[in-house]
Amino acid sequence: MRAISLAAALTGVTAALALTACGGGDGGGDANAKSDASGKSSACSLQQVGVDVEPANAAPAAGDTGNIPVTVTNTGSGACTLDGFPGVDLRAGGTSWALAPEEGAKAQKLTLHQDEAATFTLTYVRGEAGSGAAVRTLRISLPGRTGDKEWKWTYGDVAEKSADKLDATVSTFRTAGD
């Protein structure tokens, strides 16, 4: 009988800890990174990081390649994790293209402590005016989270590989300074 009572008690404690880890129903906003019950950091959210679209090495003419570096800095008080590729969409009017990772890229898991940063690069081929995608908006999201932020696209038309694929890719996250 004692074994059954101990098992029941452990089940109760486990359930209580699981409910405690779920939080207090605050709507899921995470102004600061939280750690889960195991001490691991949670996925970085756009509310706890600063995202800077850096000055680009813009493609000057049709057929040229341009690179746009993006820096993600943890401005929260706790660590957070980037696990996977950044979500990057380019938008033109009502059309949106999700960019694929660059060929051969492998996602890596990075933990960002307060004030630490990671970077990734968006690489694109400039299209001819009028025959490429007239992109006007760059939209970025982080892996493991919902929500996105938008920036104005000022780098000209983007070459199309097909009607549903642009000649543009996104790199994996790297620790800033690497």
N, C-alpha and C positions, 0 to 999 in steps of 0.2 A: 504494500500500500504506500509505503514511503517513496518508492521509485515513481509512482504515479503522481504523487504530490509534487515532487521535485520537478518532474517533466512539465506539469501544469504551471508551476511557478516560473520556470524558464521560458515557457511559451508566453506567459503574461508579460514578463520583463522584455522579451524580444519584441512583442507587439507594441508595448509602450515606447520603447526606443525607436521603433520604426515610425510611429505616429509623431514623436517629438522631432525626428529628422525631417518630417514633411513641412514643418514650419507652422506659422499661425494664421494661414489664410490671408497673407498680405498682398495677394494679387500676383505674386511671382516677381515683382520688381526687385532687382538686385543691385542697388546702388553700390554695394560693396560685395566683393566675392565672399562666398561662404564655403566652408569645408563640409564635406559629408561626414557621417559618423565614423568613417575609417580614417579621417584626417586628410583625404585627398582633396585637391582643389576642384571646384566646379568649372564648367565651361565658361569662358569669358563671354560677357554680354556687352552689347553696345552702350549700356548705361554705366559700365565700369571701366571702359577703355576710351582713349582718345584715338581717333582715326584721322591720319593726315595723308591726303593725296599730294605727294611731293611734286616739285617742278619736274616736268617730264623731259625725256629725250624724245621729243615729238618727231614723227615721221614728216619730213618737209614736203615730199611729193608722192604722188600715186606710185605704189609698188615698193616704197621704202618702209622699213620696220621702225616702229617707235616703242619705247619702254616707259611705263609709268610706275614708279616705285610708290608703295603705300606702306606707311608705318602705323602699327597698332601698339599703343602704349597703355599699360595697366595704370590707371589713375585711381583705382580703388585701394582700400586699406588692406586687403588680403590677396593671396595668390589666386590666379585663375589659369585655366588650361585652354590652349588651342590644339584641338585634336582633329586633324583632317585638313581639307583645303578651304580657303576662303570662298565664299559664294560671291561671284561677280556676274552681274547682268549688264548688258548694254541695251539702251532703249532708244527707239526712234518712233515717235508718235505712239500708236497702239501696239507696236511690235517690240518684243523683248527677246534677246538672245542670251542664254546662260552660257558662260564660257567654260570650256573644258580645261582640265589641267594640262600643262605642257607635256609633250610626249616624253615618256620615261620617268616623269616625276613621281616620287613616292611621298605620300603624306607622312608627316612626323608629328609627334606629340611634344608640344613645348609648354612648360609651365612658366608663367610670367608673374613674378613677385611685384610688389608695389614699385612703380616707376621704371620697370623693365619693359623693353620693347621688342617687337618682332617685325619683320618686313616681308612683303611679297611683291612680286612684279607682274603687272599686266603688260603683255607684249601683243602688239597688233600690227597689221599691215594696212597702210593707208590706201583707201580706195579712190577711184577717180570721182571727182565731183559729179553728181547726177547719176552715176552708175553703181556706186557703193552704197552701203547703209548710212543714211544721214543720221547718225547717232547724236543724241542731244543730252542723254542722261547716263551716268555711271551709278550703279546701285551695288552696294557691298553689304554682305551679311557674314556672320561668323558661324563656324561649325558648331553644331549642338545647340543652337539657339534660334529662336524665331525673331523676326524684326530685321530691318535694314536701314541704311542711311543712303541718301542720294547726293550726288555732286553733278554740276554742269559739265558736260563733255565739250571741250574746246579744241580738240585735236583733229578735226576734219572727219570726212567720211571714212568708214572702215570697209575694207575689201570683204566681199562675201565669197565663201567656198561653195555654198548652196543657199537656197532660200531660207533654210533653217539653221545655218551655221556660218558664223563669221570667221575670218582669218585672224583670230585672236585667241590667246591662251592666258592662263594664270599659273604662276609658280606656286610652290609650296611655301609655307611659312619658314623663315629662317630667323635665328636670333639676330637682333640688330647689331651691326658691326661685323658680322661674319662675311 
